[in-house]
Amino acid sequence: MKIAVVGTGYVGLVSGTCFAETGNQVTCIDIDQKKVDRLASGEITIYEPGLEKIFSRNLKERRLHFTSSLSEGIKDAQIIFLALPTPTGENGSADLKYILGVADDLGKLLTVGDYKVIVDKSTVPVGTAEKVRAAILASGSDKLTESFDIVSNPEFLREGAAVEDFMKPDRVVIGTDSERAKKVMQQLYEPFVRQGNPIIFMDEKSAELTKYAANSFLAVKISFMNEIALLSEKLGADVDMVRRGIGTDFRIGKHFLYPGLGYGGSCFPKDVQALSVSAKEAAYDFKILNAVMEVNRLQKAFFNAKISQYYSGDLKGRKFTVWGLAFKPNTDDIREAPALEVIAFLLAAGASVTAFDPEAMPNVKRETKLAIEYAPDQYAALKDADALIICTEWNEFRTPEFEKIGGLLKAKVIFDGRNLYDTAHMEGKGFYYESIGRKIVTN
């Protein structure tokens, strides 16, 4: 099939590349000519494990193409995916200006009789499909009504595992009432569900709400466990034991039960807030979501308080090492990364920070004004620091050389925001080790 993907951000680039991997002809479109040139020359613009290999293969096999021209990109396409940003607006809702702007352009480019399926791949509020349809007709002609269908096809990609998630989805959600569009989308996704996982058809509004509901529910689990962790500290319980105890209950499941610094990234913060705003607009007070956002906001503050209390509130002149800048491992995404809030707190208190992250340092340098030093590796970052602070659970941080850490730090102090190390294992190593929801190892 011939596919156009408008937008070459995280979702657009992964989607376009994976569609090409199953033999489709895919043209990715972006208004940033420099980015288009980089991608067309074989330079991948995001870090995502496994993506570069199939990106290079499909570029070489000429199944994957890039252009900055919308008219050129959609010319022969049977399906047009809109994978555009939906940033948070002033009131917390998703800003649809990019999607509706492209919809307006499409109305001027579509021709009567040349049927196309236009797919909202971005995470969008309920009712967006109707707005996209109206925008196309408003800038084009009422005669186009039978020449296109709007479909909602939300993505459920985990950063760090997006290629696997796309190639072997646990479900594909497609929102449309058009039988013609259903057949097209069924044909497109059949190669991805050969193992029997379902393609679930529903109406557009239900599909739009499904994405928000999924991310918000996962955010609820994360925030619930963070509250349990804080309660564990006050009661003298071990949150790891609690997590194992409830995670084996099949009704709860073991995923998203790890306490830490709260959720971040491009999806959860934005989607939870957007759903809350949508609820308010529908005159519904979504109490759980409001609590989830408050818990997530406070989680970083509680962690910062641990550090401050250890030094009796005086951080001025101290030097800290931060391991991990990305919001999660296996990505270079720093959007809403908890590490950045922790670092901002330390700097505001008069401390200095040296940081290391395997992938995210270039993005922090480029996208923030944080006055921090960057180390070439995790151990170089430790030299003469008062303490090590762990903010992202990269695999290379899981089994470090503790003797080497102790020899490089001024004092053997670790604040672990991701509970990477077993407290029993840390006993006898000579460290002050404070994590989340577990006993403090003082040695």
ChimeraX attribute file (.defattr): number of C-alpha atoms within 10 A of each C-alpha:
attribute: neighborCount
match mode: 1-to-1
recipient: residues
	/A:1	16
	/A:2	18
	/A:3	26
	/A:4	27
	/A:5	31
	/A:6	28
	/A:7	24
	/A:8	26
	/A:9	15
	/A:10	20
	/A:11	22
	/A:12	24
	/A:13	23
	/A:14	22
	/A:15	25
	/A:16	28
	/A:17	28
	/A:18	24
	/A:19	26
	/A:20	26
	/A:21	20
	/A:22	16
	/A:23	15
	/A:24	18
	/A:25	20
	/A:26	30
	/A:27	25
	/A:28	30
	/A:29	28
	/A:30	21
	/A:31	14
	/A:32	12
	/A:33	14
	/A:34	11
	/A:35	18
	/A:36	20
	/A:37	14
	/A:38	13
	/A:39	22
	/A:40	16
	/A:41	12
	/A:42	14
	/A:43	14
	/A:44	16
	/A:45	15
	/A:46	16
	/A:47	17
	/A:48	19
	/A:49	15
	/A:50	13
	/A:51	20
	/A:52	17
	/A:53	9
	/A:54	16
	/A:55	24
	/A:56	18
	/A:57	16
	/A:58	22
	/A:59	20
	/A:60	12
	/A:61	12
	/A:62	12
	/A:63	21
	/A:64	26
	/A:65	21
	/A:66	23
	/A:67	21
	/A:68	19
	/A:69	14
	/A:70	20
	/A:71	15
	/A:72	13
	/A:73	22
	/A:74	25
	/A:75	14
	/A:76	15
	/A:77	22
	/A:78	17
	/A:79	24
	/A:80	25
	/A:81	26
	/A:82	26
	/A:83	28
	/A:84	26
	/A:85	21
	/A:86	19
	/A:87	17
	/A:88	16
	/A:89	13
	/A:90	8
	/A:91	10
	/A:92	17
	/A:93	22
	/A:94	22
	/A:95	18
	/A:96	20
	/A:97	14
	/A:98	16
	/A:99	24
	/A:100	20
	/A:101	13
	/A:102	17
	/A:103	24
	/A:104	20
	/A:105	17
	/A:106	22
	/A:107	21
	/A:108	15
	/A:109	16
	/A:110	21
	/A:111	16
	/A:112	15
	/A:113	12
	/A:114	14
	/A:115	19
	/A:116	22
	/A:117	22
	/A:118	26
	/A:119	25
	/A:120	26
	/A:121	22
	/A:122	23
	/A:123	27
	/A:124	27
	/A:125	22
	/A:126	20
	/A:127	13
	/A:128	20
	/A:129	23
	/A:130	13
	/A:131	16
	/A:132	25
	/A:133	20
	/A:134	18
	/A:135	20
	/A:136	25
	/A:137	20
	/A:138	14
	/A:139	15
	/A:140	21
	/A:141	14
	/A:142	14
	/A:143	11
	/A:144	18
	/A:145	16
	/A:146	12
	/A:147	15
	/A:148	23
	/A:149	22
	/A:150	24
	/A:151	29
	/A:152	29
	/A:153	25
	/A:154	23
	/A:155	21
	/A:156	19
	/A:157	18
	/A:158	13
	/A:159	23
	/A:160	19
	/A:161	15
	/A:162	23
	/A:163	21
	/A:164	15
	/A:165	17
	/A:166	20
	/A:167	17
	/A:168	16
	/A:169	20
	/A:170	15
	/A:171	17
	/A:172	21
	/A:173	22
	/A:174	25
	/A:175	25
	/A:176	24
	/A:177	15
	/A:178	14
	/A:179	10
	/A:180	13
	/A:181	23
	/A:182	19
	/A:183	10
	/A:184	15
	/A:185	20
	/A:186	15
	/A:187	11
	/A:188	16
	/A:189	16
	/A:190	15
	/A:191	14
	/A:192	21
	/A:193	16
	/A:194	10
	/A:195	11
	/A:196	10
	/A:197	14
	/A:198	14
	/A:199	18
	/A:200	12
	/A:201	19
	/A:202	16
	/A:203	15
	/A:204	24
	/A:205	17
	/A:206	18
	/A:207	23
	/A:208	28
	/A:209	17
	/A:210	17
	/A:211	22
	/A:212	24
	/A:213	16
	/A:214	15
	/A:215	18
	/A:216	25
	/A:217	16
	/A:218	17
	/A:219	23
	/A:220	22
	/A:221	18
	/A:222	24
	/A:223	28
	/A:224	19
	/A:225	21
	/A:226	25
	/A:227	17
	/A:228	20
	/A:229	25
	/A:230	18
	/A:231	15
	/A:232	19
	/A:233	17
	/A:234	12
	/A:235	10
	/A:236	11
	/A:237	17
	/A:238	18
	/A:239	25
	/A:240	18
	/A:241	11
	/A:242	16
	/A:243	20
	/A:244	14
	/A:245	11
	/A:246	14
	/A:247	16
	/A:248	11
	/A:249	10
	/A:250	8
	/A:251	8
	/A:252	12
	/A:253	13
	/A:254	15
	/A:255	11
	/A:256	17
	/A:257	23
	/A:258	22
	/A:259	27
	/A:260	27
	/A:261	32
	/A:262	26
	/A:263	24
	/A:264	21
	/A:265	18
	/A:266	17
	/A:267	19
	/A:268	20
	/A:269	22
	/A:270	24
	/A:271	27
	/A:272	26
	/A:273	23
	/A:274	25
	/A:275	25
	/A:276	24
	/A:277	21
	/A:278	19
	/A:279	15
	/A:280	12
	/A:281	11
	/A:282	9
	/A:283	9
	/A:284	11
	/A:285	14
	/A:286	14
	/A:287	10
	/A:288	13
	/A:289	19
	/A:290	14
	/A:291	14
	/A:292	23
	/A:293	20
	/A:294	12
	/A:295	19
	/A:296	24
	/A:297	17
	/A:298	14
	/A:299	23
	/A:300	20
	/A:301	15
	/A:302	14
	/A:303	19
	/A:304	19
	/A:305	14
	/A:306	17
	/A:307	20
	/A:308	16
	/A:309	11
	/A:310	12
	/A:311	12
	/A:312	9
	/A:313	12
	/A:314	14
	/A:315	20
	/A:316	14
	/A:317	12
	/A:318	18
	/A:319	22
	/A:320	26
	/A:321	30
	/A:322	28
	/A:323	27
	/A:324	27
	/A:325	30
	/A:326	30
	/A:327	27
	/A:328	22
	/A:329	21
	/A:330	20
	/A:331	22
	/A:332	23
	/A:333	26
	/A:334	22
	/A:335	17
	/A:336	19
	/A:337	22
	/A:338	27
	/A:339	26
	/A:340	21
	/A:341	15
	/A:342	19
	/A:343	26
	/A:344	16
	/A:345	17
	/A:346	21
	/A:347	21
	/A:348	11
	/A:349	16
	/A:350	14
	/A:351	17
	/A:352	20
	/A:353	22
	/A:354	22
	/A:355	26
	/A:356	22
	/A:357	24
	/A:358	19
	/A:359	17
	/A:360	20
	/A:361	21
	/A:362	12
	/A:363	15
	/A:364	21
	/A:365	14
	/A:366	8
	/A:367	11
	/A:368	10
	/A:369	9
	/A:370	13
	/A:371	13
	/A:372	17
	/A:373	13
	/A:374	20
	/A:375	18
	/A:376	12
	/A:377	13
	/A:378	21
	/A:379	17
	/A:380	16
	/A:381	24
	/A:382	27
	/A:383	19
	/A:384	16
	/A:385	21
	/A:386	19
	/A:387	25
	/A:388	25
	/A:389	25
	/A:390	24
	/A:391	28
	/A:392	26
	/A:393	22
	/A:394	20
	/A:395	11
	/A:396	10
	/A:397	16
	/A:398	11
	/A:399	9
	/A:400	13
	/A:401	10
	/A:402	14
	/A:403	11
	/A:404	11
	/A:405	23
	/A:406	20
	/A:407	13
	/A:408	18
	/A:409	22
	/A:410	15
	/A:411	17
	/A:412	21
	/A:413	22
	/A:414	23
	/A:415	22
	/A:416	23
	/A:417	24
	/A:418	19
	/A:419	23
	/A:420	17
	/A:421	15
	/A:422	11
	/A:423	16
	/A:424	10
	/A:425	9
	/A:426	16
	/A:427	15
	/A:428	10
	/A:429	16
	/A:430	16
	/A:431	18
	/A:432	17
	/A:433	22
	/A:434	23
	/A:435	26
	/A:436	27
	/A:437	26
	/A:438	21
	/A:439	18
	/A:440	15
	/A:441	20
	/A:442	14
	/A:443	12
